[in-house]
Amino acid sequence: MTIEADIQTIFASHAGVTAIVGTHIYPDGAPQDALPVVVHTETTSQTEQTLDGTIVAEAHQVRVECYASTKAGAVALRDACRAALVVAGVPYDSRAPLLNPETGEWGAAIDFIWWDL
């Protein structure tokens, strides 16, 4: 599987997430008017190599953005996504609030490292 597919599966198989968004879980972007919604995106990656150039692991920085019509809704969705990551054994690095001033959509984000060993 791909990283994108693995992350999609983590959220789509977690009852707390799907209770809020149903199937509105997307990589890289979401259709308009899809609230509430989860969008996951790989933002950067770094290769770990041995001295002879053998790739032993890749670290992928991933951002999960959770959007809803209210701040409380976005935070509840973010907390459900965080719980899904904990169940899957994926530690998160940080959380951040988001607000799209053009649309008025509230958001909350989680950043984590996905290790591909």
Secondary structure in CASP SS format (residue, H / E / C, confidence):
PFRMAT SS
TARGET T0000
AUTHOR 0000-0000-0000
METHOD secondary structure of the structure
MODEL  1
M C 1.00
T C 1.00
I H 1.00
E H 1.00
A H 1.00
D H 1.00
I H 1.00
Q H 1.00
T H 1.00
I H 1.00
F H 1.00
A H 1.00
S C 1.00
H C 1.00
A H 1.00
G H 1.00
V H 1.00
T H 1.00
A H 1.00
I H 1.00
V H 1.00
G C 1.00
T C 1.00
H C 1.00
I E 1.00
Y E 1.00
P E 1.00
D C 1.00
G C 1.00
A C 1.00
P C 1.00
Q C 1.00
D C 1.00
A C 1.00
L C 1.00
P C 1.00
V E 1.00
V E 1.00
V E 1.00
H E 1.00
T E 1.00
E E 1.00
T E 1.00
T E 1.00
S E 1.00
Q E 1.00
T E 1.00
E E 1.00
Q E 1.00
T C 1.00
L C 1.00
D C 1.00
G C 1.00
T C 1.00
I E 1.00
V E 1.00
A E 1.00
E E 1.00
A E 1.00
H E 1.00
Q E 1.00
V E 1.00
R E 1.00
V E 1.00
E E 1.00
C E 1.00
Y E 1.00
A E 1.00
S C 1.00
T C 1.00
K H 1.00
A H 1.00
G H 1.00
A H 1.00
V H 1.00
A H 1.00
L H 1.00
R H 1.00
D H 1.00
A H 1.00
C H 1.00
R H 1.00
A H 1.00
A H 1.00
L H 1.00
V H 1.00
V H 1.00
A C 1.00
G C 1.00
V C 1.00
P C 1.00
Y E 1.00
D E 1.00
S E 1.00
R E 1.00
A E 1.00
P E 1.00
L E 1.00
L E 1.00
N E 1.00
P C 1.00
E C 1.00
T C 1.00
G C 1.00
E E 1.00
W E 1.00
G E 1.00
A E 1.00
A E 1.00
I E 1.00
D E 1.00
F E 1.00
I E 1.00
W E 1.00
W E 1.00
D E 1.00
L C 1.00
END
